[in-house]
Amino acid sequence: MAKVKPFKGIRPPRELVTDVASRPYDVLNSEEARKEAEGNPKSLYHIIKPEIDFESGTDEHDPKVYDKAVSNFKAFRNNGWLVQDEKEHYYIYAQTMDGRTQYGIVMAANVDDYMEGRIKKHELTRRDKEEDRMKHVRINNANIEPVFFAFPDNKELADIINTVTAEKPEYDFTAPDGFGHHFWVVDDDSLIDRITKAFADIPNLYIADGHHRSAAAALVGHEKALLNPHHKGDEEYNYFLAVAFPASHLKIIDYNRVVKTLNGLSPAEFLKKIEKNFVIEDKGTEIYTPAALHNFALYLEGRWYSLTARHGTYDDTNPIGVLDVTISSDLILRDIIGITDLRSDKRIDFVGGIRGLGELKSRVDSGEMAFALALYPVSMDQLMAIADTGNIMPPKTTWFEPKLRSGLVIHSLEN
């Protein structure tokens, strides 16, 4: 059962929230962060991407960069740009995109739940990325940025969310990307108790986005437990920062592929090989969007094609085999193009659906890429089924949008 708790959040005063809040550290590079933070000493980028405070080109893994994160975090608190709540709270965090709003509960999630598999994963992590975030958590003794969780819909928690969000939010703003962010402090002790008890009845939480942050936060907490001879299990380091959303609130968007080569084939030969496993329909020059599971959009030489996987080419009883990313990776990218490692092969790139299918078209039309494949998005039910069976999704399968805004609240590991 999920063990969660409220915590004394460290967060900006209401009038400073738009100055402090930022995009997550891993969705932009150092130069983009430098540009976004320009002229704004209160931007959280000074803590999560502190290389921007050094000359351009400084290695973000340089020890002096990590040290700068610590001094900046301390300065933010000394300056009153980040202030710790005196009482433990849960928080409700809502995001609005394209007229749709999703409501999450900000909590301290349990390290043991992660280590023992009650917080379920669906992606592999890379040790170098884990170690980077572990250093950041260790030196700041805090989870500066949250992890993005999902949980099976729960009526009690839905009722609590509705109750809290009927009141005026603490923060309410639209970010530069046009997405709305709304944030409430849960101050009522009875509601706080109800949230804790409701999560205790939920068997598992699911990492939607932020596998490296989850691993790093949990591993640091585990380290601290091993190093503390008086460890009891209720210390703050036994928990890490997360925002958990009801699964029905979340929408996974497509994660598409662009490929540089036809592997020596002519376009006609390429289509002929595809026809073995797919029903092909020429859709002309207007952008075509995949209509359903096992239907793909191919853009090649200025034309769009609908590809529908033939029966018998996939296994609907296999949680991995049923995925469109598996079907396209096996039957097109591997068997025809010869791409066997999506993580390392330089002939392929990936484009989040937030950029639109026009991005695929432009990259092919420019001559940079030979063809593009658009996929029908994975569902939350598929994601949870894969996690429940202990399977791992293929690389670059899910894209969640909007991303959590960083800097709305921070979790300290100090009691």
PyMOL commands that set and color helices and strands:
alter all, ss='L'
color gray80, all
select helices_A, chain A and resi 14-20+25-27+30-37+45-48+50-53+63-78+111-115+127-140+155-165+189-200+211-227+236-238+247-249+267-274+324-337+353-355+357-365+380-388
alter helices_A, ss='H'
color red, helices_A
select strands_A, chain A and resi 4-5+10-11+83-84+90-97+100-110+119-120+142-143+147-151+171-174+180-186+205-209+239-246+252-253+255-259+278-284+295-300+303-309+348-352+371-374+399-400+411-412
alter strands_A, ss='S'
color yellow, strands_A
deselect
rebuild
show_as cartoon
